């Protein structure tokens, strides 16, 4: 069974979802400088996590239907985060606070094992992404993302995919045509 689905189902069975936010297209769930210690499950829609430097936006992650998303740095440290989380289209979520989630995770050893397995997957994915960005050509990054997340190209505007892949939209367009 998929770990994310399993975690969702356990939270659902325990009746722990606290609210069901709905975001309009381009609406922000979180903005820079805010603290957000909630964990969200994407029921439908698509979100992006990004940061802004003095010149441009840099897309870090996407959240799709059936995935969890959070400002993980703020979730962990309970401090303000530089991350933004924005809906790319109408997005329906389920939300659980860190306090309720932590209590649920600590209530059972199986829950903790599940959470640790999910975090291990996340860390591994981030390490793969960093390696790709540092050592792979734009074509290799595109091909790897296409294999790993084909839904990305149906759900997300190309300018955000290009940002995620650390290339210009024009480079992405050339790669897709070749």
N, C-alpha and C positions, 0 to 999 in steps of 0.2 A: 504494500500500500504506500502511496505517496505520503511523505512525512507531513507536508503542509495540509493535505486533506485530513490526515489523521488528527493533527492538532486542532484544526477547525472543528471537526466532528466532536472532539472531546470537550471543547469550550461550549459548543452548541448543546451537547447533551447535559452539561452542567448548568445551562441557562445563564451564562455569565456575560453575554453581550450587553453592554450598558446603553448604547445608542446606535442609531442607524443613519448616519449623516448621508446626505446626497449633495454632490457638488455639481455645479454647472460647468460647462466647457470653459476652460481657462481660469476657473476659480482656484484660489490657493487654499490648501488644507493647513499649510504651515508656511510662515515667512521667516526670513533671516532675523536673528536676534530674539526669537521667541523660544520658550521652553515647551516641549510637547513630549509628555511621558506616556502617550497612549500608543497602543498597537492596533493597527487597522487591518481588516481583511477586505479584499476587493471582491465585492459581489458581482459587479459589472462595471465596465469602463476601463480607462487607462490613466495612470498617473505617471509623472516623472519627478525625480529628485534631482535638484541641480543647485549649483553655487554660482555666484557672480563675482568676477574680479573687476578690475577697473575698466576692462576692455570688452568682455563678453560673458555670456552664460556658458556653463560647462555642465552638460547632462551626465549624471553619475549612475543612475539606475532608473528602471521602469517598474511599475507595478501593474499587473494585468488581472483579469478575472481569475479568481482562484489562488491569489497570492497574498502574502502578508506584506505590509509596508509600514515603516516607521522612520522617524528621524532618529536613527539608531544611536547617534552620539548623545542626543538630548535624552533619549529613553534610558540610556545607561547612566549618564552622569547627573541627570536632572538639572542641567545647566543650559543656558541659551545656545542655540546652534546657528551656524552660518547657512544651513540648508534651507531650501524652499521645497515644498511639495505642491505640485500643481496638477489639476485634472486636465487632461488633453481632450476629453469629451465628457459628457454627462457620466458621472461615476457614483455608484452606490456602494456604501461601505458598511461594515460592522465595526464597532469600536469597543475596546476593553482597556481600562486604565491599568497602569503599571502595578498599582497596589493590589488590585483584584487578580491580575494575571500572576504576579509574584506569589501571592498566597496560594493560588491554584497550582502553580508549578511546584511549590514546596510541600504541598499536601500529599504528594505521592511520588515514590521513587521512579516509577515509569514515566510520569510527566517530566521529571527532571532529565531523564535519559533522552526523551523525545526532544526537549528544548536544546540540549547539548548537541544532539545529532543535527538539528536544524542549524544551529550556530556554526558547527563544523563545516557544513555545506556552504554556508554563507562566506565564511573565511576562505575556504578553498576557491569559491567562485571569484572573490575579490583578488586573490593571489593570481589566478589565471588571467583576469582582466588586466592587472598591473603588468604582468609579463607580456601580454599581447601589446599593450600600449608602448612598452619600452623596446620590444625586440621584433615585433612583426610589422610587415609592410601594410599599407592601407588595404590592399587586396586580401591579404591573409586575415586581417581583422574582420573585414566584411564577410568573407567566406565562413569564418568561425562563428560569427553571430548569426548568420543565415542558417547554419546547421543547428546551433544551440537554441535559437529563438525565432523560428520562421514567422510566428505570429506578429513579431515586431513590425515587419514590413507591411502588414495589413492594418495595424492598429495605430501606428505612430507616424506623424508627418516626417518627411525625409530630413528636414532641417534639424530635427532633434536626434534622429538616428546619426546624422553626420557629426553632430556635437558629441554624442556618446562614443562614436568611433574615432574622435579627434581628427576629423578631416573637414574640409569645406564641403558644402552641399554640391558644388560643381565636381569635386573629386568623386564623391559618392555617385553622382549621376553618370560620370564616365565609367566608373567601375561596373555599375549595373548594366550599362549598354554593352560592355565588352564580354 
